[in-house]
Amino acid sequence: MIDILISGICGHMGRNVLELVLADEETACVGGVDLRKGELQGVPVFDSFADAPAADAVIDFSSADNLDNVLGYAARTGAAVILAATGYTPAQLAQIEAAAKELPVFKTANLSVGINLLQKLVKEAAAFLGENFDIEIVERHHNLKKDAPSGTAYMLAESANEAFEGGKEYVYGRHGMVGARKKAEIGIHAVRGGTIVGEHEVMFAGDDEIITLAHSARSKRVFAAGAVKAAKFMCGKPAGHYDMQDVLKG
Ligand SMILES: NC(=O)c1ccc[n+]([C@@H]2O[C@H](COP(=O)([O-])OP(=O)(O)OC[C@H]3O[C@@H](n4cnc5c(N)ncnc54)[C@H](O)[C@@H]3O)[C@@H](O)[C@H]2O)c1
């Protein structure tokens, strides 16, 4: 049995993860951490990692602000870390890299299988189409999402940019007299509204033709399922930085 602690257990994603962990014969939930203590589906909720029991893996769907606490808990207990929150600062990304030297750390901005395939397709398309096609990314999310653009939009931009050895510059939501589009740009645009779960579109616009690669998540369960899959994969792994591509290969 794999014991899992869920950080951010009372949130939309935390509750979805809890349901799947409880329904899965290979996993158990030893508890959750959130801003207020209590109980959820018979599982204890703590308001501090200091009170949380040891687990084989901690899945974090709280917020980037909680990174110190999540990594501190894992360092104390030896739990594998699944970082699923988004919006980390460059300093936090460096902190995650440092932690991965001591602990098994999994991080991805998107836990769906489809987005991970899209990443590969975007990289291949960018390499194939080259400089003659302008790349623009549009992401759409619900009106409660706090960070913009989405971590997934960045991930897709990075995949496209790999084909140009990182030579493209990211331009966010143009406004005003911005002048003609430069060849070295990748445009990234965030749309917010209603209950949209998550949509990502990568457009390659050339002379007289357009190729669009797109993914639409229809339910948050797709991300929760990816998190549980990642937690199972990460148990017993040596220290290092892992992502969804490792899980899918594994
Ligand atoms: N990687 C992915 O595939 C993926 C998919 C969906 C959402 N996300 C990310 O997951 C995070 C959570 O999304 P959500 O929709 O569930 O949000 P949410 O606001 O519904 O839930 C967040 C929960 O975390 C708790 N929380 C926040 N800060 C905390 C802290 N410092 N200590 C303890 N608890 C804290 C909140 O009380 C809340 O219950 C966001 O960063 C979101 O972008 C990632």
The ligand as a Gaussian input file, in Angstrom:
#p B3LYP/6-31G(d) Opt

LIG

0 1
 N       -0.112000      20.552000     -12.567000
 C       -1.369000      20.437000     -13.010000
 O       -1.700000      19.624000     -13.902000
 C       -2.431000      21.316000     -12.390000
 C       -3.785000      21.135000     -12.709000
 C       -4.746000      21.919000     -12.050000
 C       -4.346000      22.865000     -11.122000
 N       -3.009000      23.040000     -10.863000
 C       -2.551000      23.984000      -9.845000
 O       -2.857000      23.449000      -8.560000
 C       -3.045000      24.519000      -7.629000
 C       -4.366000      24.345000      -6.917000
 O       -5.451000      24.429000      -7.830000
 P       -6.977000      24.348000      -7.321000
 O       -7.812000      24.628000      -8.519000
 O       -7.215000      23.095000      -6.562000
 O       -7.016000      25.615000      -6.324000
 P       -7.925000      25.814000      -5.037000
 O       -7.794000      27.245000      -4.667000
 O       -9.287000      25.239000      -5.262000
 O       -7.234000      24.907000      -3.908000
 C       -6.036000      25.226000      -3.235000
 C       -6.144000      24.673000      -1.814000
 O       -4.877000      24.833000      -1.193000
 C       -5.041000      25.486000       0.063000
 N       -3.841000      26.309000       0.322000
 C       -3.398000      27.380000      -0.383000
 N       -2.263000      27.851000       0.164000
 C       -1.985000      27.059000       1.236000
 C       -0.949000      27.046000       2.189000
 N        0.029000      27.962000       2.179000
 N       -0.971000      26.086000       3.151000
 C       -1.960000      25.154000       3.188000
 N       -2.972000      25.123000       2.291000
 C       -2.989000      26.068000       1.333000
 C       -6.306000      26.333000      -0.062000
 O       -6.898000      26.571000       1.214000
 C       -7.171000      25.440000      -0.953000
 O       -7.960000      24.528000      -0.189000
 C       -2.910000      25.806000      -8.454000
 O       -1.569000      26.268000      -8.337000
 C       -3.213000      25.337000      -9.870000
 O       -2.640000      26.182000     -10.865000
 C       -2.064000      22.287000     -11.474000

